[in-house]
Amino acid sequence: MTGPGNGGRRQMQRPGTDELRGGMIHETLHNVHHGQIARPPGGSERMAPNTVELEDVVGFLEELLVEIDTALEPNAPNPYLNMMLHLMRSHLEGRAVTASSMVAAAGVPYATATRKLADIQRAGLIEHRPRTKTGKSFSLHPAARTLETWSRVADRIHRITMRRFGIPGAARSTSDYYFGGSYQAGQALIAPPQALAQPLKLAGGLSILVHGDPTFMVMDTLKRQFEQIVGTNIRQRAFSIDRLREETLRNASRARSRYDLVAVDLPWIGEFVKKGVLLPLSEVMDVNRLDPSDFHTAGWRAAHWDGKPYGVPSQTTPELMFYRRDWFAEEGLAAPVTTEQVLEAARRLHDPRKGRYGVAWNAARGTALGHTFMMTCADFGQPIINIPEMAGGFDADHLERSDIRPTIDTPRGRQAAEYLMALMEFSPPDILSMSWYERVRPYAAGKVAMAYGYTLLAPYFELDSTCPAHGNTGYVPHPHGPQGVPIAPVGGYVLGIPANLAPERVPEAVDALVAFTAPAAQKLFVQNGSRTVPRYSVGADPEVRSLSPIFELVDQMSWRDELQFWPRPPIPQIPEIIQICGQELHDMLRGVIAPEDALARAQACAEQAMRKPVT
């Protein structure tokens, strides 16, 4: 076995029962007493070990002990190892541990277990975290140095196992392997979230401002579990999209932020940067901690302004076309991939006398319809502003320019407006008040054949087996016009840190930001009902893919470069332009003004908005 810091090898003896069961805890106790615990690079004690490998090794030891206990006689329990395995398993799964549960896991009489637990505590392997304000109730967690020791031991067990059992390539670096086999992209299971090595020490707990959608509501449902993970109370406030923006701007005007993290809709990035609402993440953290290459490219790029990241993707949810596969099959219709096919399918499937309508979409006045018009312009091959065309779409990465102008009143803008007018004939009677959720509810209920919708809304029918749309839904990118191409406009939110957050809270907010956007947390959201995945690794997880076809489809769209954020370019004036389009085109849909007049008025108002300084 190769010793620590020793490049030589000695003959590895077959370990006896006591050595197998007690060697790890004895080494840990010895190292603690002799100051040999390794520190993470840079002095940070929050750096997590290789979670997947550590969990595999913990599971391996648990199974090995069961075999030893049941097959070998005589033998005796090792309370140290039993208790530490219980502690590590609970840590990896984010479950609270008490002194009583540790004693129960020891496998020896109560008095003996209590003494052994005291030995572990005196060795400094466990830290106490208060569960109440009085501190009389507390939970137990592995100390930072314990995690480092277990990580090292896990790595050694990993290498020994590969070498001893003849796994090919064991002589090479093992960084490319998981325990028991080689890592294959898209096949590795993401381990459950683990508690932070050190709890957050935020006076009053962690405060988060979010959007009231299904994904963020999953966070609220998992509140207690995430409180165990970050080690402090969590307070979450949720608002509708317009009220969320208002509250975020109101918060920015305060001397000190009331929130440690805020959810930011992607089109708001430019406005919030210009108004000094958000901190640039590169100035307060090592961005590599986030593993940026794991995020869907469009979602990560959309979090930037002038080359700097101002948020971390918490949701990457493209807007797609949902359609009833069973109804389409009955009519002999192919999936709608063009706007003409949408209109033809809507015409064939629209039957108001039977309470069935062709298509549902965002047509409510203001924000909802404004977003629809922008994305429909993109379907016809044109952004809402004059940004240059590039391979794969349009360049929305360089918007810090003075020559940007709106492009609303154009031939393709006219095509987009006329398409929306054509949809009216096959829409439900309440279409002009239909917005984000209202368009998906009738689709789920079996009253609509097609609906434009973000993937985050899919739980309305994917998780309800009583819905007619359950199991009968197909998904395609936005159907495109004659001069457009298939795209899936990226929506969703990033989590950012308010610029006016008290400086002493910023490091803790960074740690919370990393924890909430990590693959393990994102997988947990999906397992509890979310249908958004901002990371490639989460979308490739077999357990995640088994929950919905959406995840594999979105990954495929991303690789085909169909996920795009340029349809909603995050210039500082975009919120006002969205409102302008949503008001003028609503009058058009109501028949108050002609399409050409609506476009001319929206163009003039948008140009005026562009001339105003951002304050």
N, C-alpha and C positions, 0 to 999 in steps of 0.2 A: 504494500500500500504506500502511496506517495504521502509523505508527511508534509505538514504546513511549512512552506518556505524551504522545502528540500526537494531538489530535482531528482534525487536518487530513489530507488525502489528497494524494499526488502520483501522477502517471501511473505505473501499473505496467508496467514493461518486461518483455518476454518473456525469461525467464532463459535464459542459455546453459547448456551441459552442466555446466561447472565450478561455476556458481552453484547450480544445482539440487542437485548432489551434495555440495557442500562448505559451502554457506551455513550450514546448521544447526550443524555442528561448529565452524565459524569463529566464529559468534555465541556459542556456548557458551564457547569458549576466551577470547574477548574479554571477555565478561561476567564470567567468573571472575577474570581479571586486573584488571578495573576495579571489582570489588566491586559489580556490579549485579545479583547473583542475588537474586531475591525470596525473602523468608522467609514461612513459613506464618503465619497469624494467631495471635497469642498466643505467638509464639516457639517453637511446637512444630514440630519437624522430622520428626515421625512422621506428619504428615497426608498421606494418600495423594492423588495426583492422580486425575483422572477416569480410572479404569482402563480402562473400555470404550472411551472415545474415544482414549486414548493407544495402546491396542493396535491399534485400527483405523488410526490414523495410521502407526504403525510398520509394520504390514502393507502399507499403501498405499505407503510409501517403499520397502519391500523389493521390491514388484512393479514400481514405477516404475524402480528401478535395473536390474532384469532387462531391462526393455524398452529402456532406454538402452544398456546393455552389448551387447545383441544387435542393435540396429537402427541405431545411430549410429556412424559412423566418420569420422575417427579419434576416439578418446576414451581416457581413462586412468582407472584405478581411483582412488577416494578412500579411502585406508586409514583415515582418521579416522572417516568416516561409516560405512564397513563395519564397523569394530570396535565403534563405539557402537551401531549397530543390533543387532549380535550380543549385546552386553551387555544392551540394553533388552529384546530378545525373551526372553532367558534369564531376566531378572529377572521379567518378566510371567508366565512359565510356571513359576517356582520352580525353575529348573535352575541348578546350580552352574557357574561360569565359571572357567577357569584362564587363566594367561598364555599357555599354549600354544594354547588354543582361540581366544583373541583374535587371536593372530598368524596362525593358520590362516584366520581370517575376513577378514583385511585385504585379501587379493587382490593383494598385492605380494610381492616376494622377502623371505625371512626376515629378512635384516639390516635392510632398509628398514622392515618391519613392526615389528621390535623397537624401532627408533628412534622410530617414530610412537607406539607404545604408551607409551614413556617420556615423550613429550611430553604425552600425555593424563594420565598419572599425576602429572607435575609440575604440571599445571594443577589438580589436586585434584578431578578428575571421578570418580575411582574410589577406593573404600576396600577395604582388605584385611581379611578375616576368617579367623582361624586355623582350620584343619580338624583339627589335632592339638594335644595339650597342649604339645608343644615349639615350635609355631609355625612349624616348617620348611615345612609344607604349608599353603597358604591358598587361599581362593577370592576372586574379584573381584566387586564389587557396585557399582552406581551410587551415588555419594554423594547425600546428601539434596538438595543444591543442584542436582545434575544432574537429579534427578527433577523439581524445580521448573521448571528451564529447559525441559526436554523437554515438560512439561505446558503451559507457555505457548506454545511453538512449535507443539505439536499443536493448540492452540486456534486459533492464527492460520492454520495450514494448513487447518483445518476451515472457518473463515469464508471464507478466500480461495476455496476450492474451491466452496463454495455460491454465492458471489457470481459467480465467473467462469463457472460452468457453468449459471447461471440457475436455481438451486434456489429455489422460492418461499419467501418469508419470510426470505431471507438478510439483509435489512436489519434484521430484528428481533433481539432477544436470541437467542443460539444456545444458551442453557442447556437448551432443550427438545429439542435435536437430538443424534442420534448422527451420526458421520461418514458421509455419503453418504445420509442420509434422516432423516425425522422419527421420533421415538420413539413406538412404539405399545405400550401396556401389554400385557404377556403375549407380546410378540414378540421382545424384545431378548435376545440370548444373553449370559449372564454370563461374563465373562472368567475365565481360570484365576487361582488365587491368586498374588499377587506377594509377593516377599520384603519384610520390613519395611525401611523406609529405614535404620533403625539396628538392629543385632542386640540381642536381649535380653542383658543382662549379669547373669545369675543364677549365683551361685556354686553349682557342682554341677549346673547345668542346671535345667530346668523339670520339676517333679514334679506328676503329676495322679492323682487317685483317681477311678475310674470304675466303672460297672456292667458286668458281663461279658455284654453283649448284642451282636447283630450290628453295630449302628451304631458302638459304641465299639470293637469289634474292627476295624472298618474304619480307625478312627483309628490303631490299632496297626499295621495293615498299611501305612499311609501314613507311618509314623513318620519315615523318612529324608527324605521330601519335606517334611514339616512342620518338621523340624529345619532344613532349608535356608530355609524361610520365616521362622521366628522367629530363626534364627541361633544356636541353642544346642541342647544335648542335651535329649532328652525322656525322662523315666522315667514309665511308666504302670503303675499297679496296678489290677487288675480283681477285683471280688468279686461274689458273688450278692447279691440284693436285701437279705436280712436281715443278711448279714455286712458289706455296704457301710454300712448304717446304724450297726452296732456300731463299725466302724472309724472312721467319721466322728465319732461321739461320743467314742470313745477319743482320737482326735487332738485334739479340742477340749479335753480335760482336760490336755494337755501344755502346758508353758510356752511352746513355740514349735511352730507347725504344721510337720509334715513334708511337707505338700502345698501347692503354690501355688494349685491349683484343685481343687475337689471337685464330683462329680456328685451332685445332690440330687433324689430322687424328689419329684414335686409335692406329695403329701400331707404331706411332712415339713417344709414351709416354716415353718408356725406353730411346731412344736416346736423347730426349730433356731434360730428367731429368739428365742424365749423363753429358750432355754438359752444364748444368746450364741455360737452356733456360726458364724454368717455375718456378714460385714460388709454394711451397707446400701450398695448401689452408688452411690447418689446422693451419698454422703459422700466417695467416693474417685475419682470420675470424672464427666465430663460425659456423662450418660446419652444425650444426643442422638447421641453417636458410634455408638451401636448402631442408629440408625434404628428406634426402637420401633414406628412405624406399619407397618413391613414384616412384623412378626411376626403370626402368627395371633392374633386377639384373645384367645381363651381361653387359649392358651399363655402370652402375655405377662401377662395378668391373674393367672394362677396363680402367677407368680413373685413376687408382691407380698404384703406383710403390712402392714396398717395404712397403705396408700397408698405404701409404699416398695418398690422392687425389690431383691430379695436374690439374684437370679440371672438368667442370660440363657438363654433356651430353646436347648438344644442338640439336643433331640429333641422334637417334638410328634407323638405317635403315638396316634391315637384307636383305641379298641377297636371293632372291627366284627364283623359276622357274615360269615365266609367260607362260600360254598356252591358245590357242584358244579353248574355251569350245565348240563352235558351230562346228568347224572342227572335234574335237575329237568325238563329238556325232554323226556326220555324218558317221564317220568311225567305230563307235562302240568301241572306245578306252576309257580306264579308264584314270584318271589323272596319269601322269608319276611320280611315287614315287621311282623307282629304275633306275639305269643307263641303264640297259637292256631295260626297258620300254621306256626310252628316245630314244634309238637307234631304237627300233621297230617303235615308233610313227614317228620319223623323216624319217625312210625308207618309211612308208606308205604315208606320207603327202608331201614328197619332190617331186616337179614337176617343174624343171627348165624351161621346155618348156612353161609353163603357168606363169612363173615369180614367182613361189612359192617355198620356201626353208624350210628345216626341222627345223633348229635351229640356233640361233645367240648367240654369246658369245664373251667375251674379248679375242681376239687373237692377238692384235697389239703388236709389239715388245716392250719390256721393262716393265714398271710398270704394264700395263694392263694385259699382259699375265702372269707376275709373280704372281699377285694376283689370277688369275684363277687357276694356278697350285697349289698354296698353299691350296686353298679351295677345289680343286678336290682331293688332297691327303686326306683332312679331310673327304670327301665323302666316301673314301675307308677305313676310320677308322684310319688314322694316321696323327699326327701333323708334321710340317716341321722341328721340333727340338725334342730332346729326353726329353720331359717332362713326368712326371709319370701319369698314368691313375688313375682316381678317379671316384666316383659315378657321373654320368651325363656327363662324358667327360674326359678332361685332365686338369691338374693343371697348369693354366697360371697365378696364383696369386703370385707365388714365383719364380720369374725369376732372382733374385739377387744372382746368383750362378756362380761358376767358371767351372762347369763340363758340361755345355750345349754344345751340338754338333748338327750339322745339320743332318737330316735324309731324304736325298733326294734320294740317290741311294739305294733303298730298294725294296723288292718285291711289296709292296703296292704303292710305288712311281712309279714303272714300270707299275702297273695296271692303275694308274692315267694318265700316259703319253700315254699309249695305248688307253685309252678312248678318250683323246683329239684327237689323230690321227684318231680314228673312226668317231668322230664328223665332221671332215673335209669333209667327203664324202657328208654330208647332209647340208653343210653350204653355205651361199651366196658366190659369187665369190670374194668379197672384204673382206673376213673374216680376212685375215692376217693384215689388217689395221683397223680392227674394235675394238673400245674401248668403254668406258663408255656410251656415248650417241649414237654412231653409231649402237650399237646392238639393241637399243630400237626403234629407228626411223623406220627401216623397219618392225619391229613387229607391231608398231602402224599403219603403212600404209597398213597392210594386206599382206605383202610379206613373212612373216615368221610365222611358226606354233608355235614355242616355243622360249623363250629368257631368258637367265639368266639375272636378273636385280635387282638392289636395289629398295626398295619401293620408294625412293625419286624420281625415274624416272617415276613412274606411272602417274604423271600428264600429260605426253605427250599424253596419250590416254584416261585417265579417265576424263580429263577436256575438251576434244575435241570431241564433238558428231559426227563430220564428219569422225573420224577415224574408219576403219572397226573393230579395236580391242575394241572400246568403248562399254562397256556393255557385251562384249563377252569373257572377260578374267577371267581365274581361276588362283589361286595362291597356290603353294605348297612349302614346304621346299626343299632344295637341294635334288634331287634324289640321293640315296646312292648306293654304291657298295655292293658286297657280304658280306664284313666284316664291313660295316659301318652301321650307324643308321641315321634316319632323323635329320638333323640339318639345322639351318638357320644362316649362319655366320654373325655376327654382324658387320656392318660398321657404318660409320657416323663420327661425329666430336664432340669434347668437346671444350668449351671455357675456355681458361686459361689466367692467368695474367703473362706477361713477367717478368722475374727475374730482369731485368735492368730498370723496370719502376721507374720513380722518386718517392721516398718514399711518398711525399706529395700527389701523385695521387692515391696511392694504395687504401685507404678507399673508394674513390669515384668509383674506378674500381670495387671493391667488390660489392657496391650497384648496379652498372649497371649489373654485372654478375648475381646477384640474380633476378633482374627485367627481364632480357632477357630469363632466364631459368625457370621462374615461370610458374605454370600451365596456368594462364590467358594469358601470352604471347604465350605459345606453342599452346594453342587453337586458338589464333588469327592467327598464322602462318597457321594452318590447314584450317581455314575458308577462307584463301586467297590463297590456292592452294598447301600447303605443304602436303606430305604424310608420314611424319615421326613424331613419338610421343615418346619421351624418358620417359614419365611418365605414370604410370598405370592410374592415375586419369583422364588424358586427353583422353586416349584411351577408358575409360569407359563413358565419357560424351556422353549423348544421341545425342546431336547435332553433335558431332564429328563422332560418329558411323554412322549417317545417310548419311555422305558424301562419304564413301567408305567402302567396305567390308574388306579392308586391316587392319583396326584398330582392329576389333574384332579378326581377324585371328592371327595377331601378338601377341595380348594379350594371346590367346590360346596357341600359340607356346611358349611364355615365361613361362606360367604355366606348360607346359609339359617339360620344360627344354630344348627346342630345340634351343633357342637363345643362341649362344655360341661365345665367342671371342677368344678361343684358336686356331681356324684355322689360325689366323694372330697374333701370339704371339708378343707382343711389346718389344722384346729384342732390345738393342741399335743397333745391326747389321742388323736388319730386313730390313731396306730400301735397303741396299746393296745386301742382299740375294734375295730380290724381283727382283732387276735389273738383277742379275746373272741368275736367273731362267727364267726371261722374255726374255733374249737374247739367252741362250743356247736352250731353247725349241722352240723358234721361228725358229732357224736353223733346228731343228728337223721337225717342221711342214712344212717347205719349202722343205724338202727332202734332205737337205744338209748333215745331219748326221743322224745316226740311233738312236732310242730311248735310247739304252743302252749307247751309247757314249755321248749323251746329258746329261743323268743323271750322268754319271761318271765325266764329266767335271764340271757340276754344283756343284756336291758334293765337288770336290777338291777346286774349287774357293770359295765356301761357308766356308769350313774349314779354308782356308787362311784368309778370312774376319773375322772369329771368333777370330783368333789369334792376330789381329791388335788391338792396344789400341784405345779406343774411345776418340777422342779429338775434 
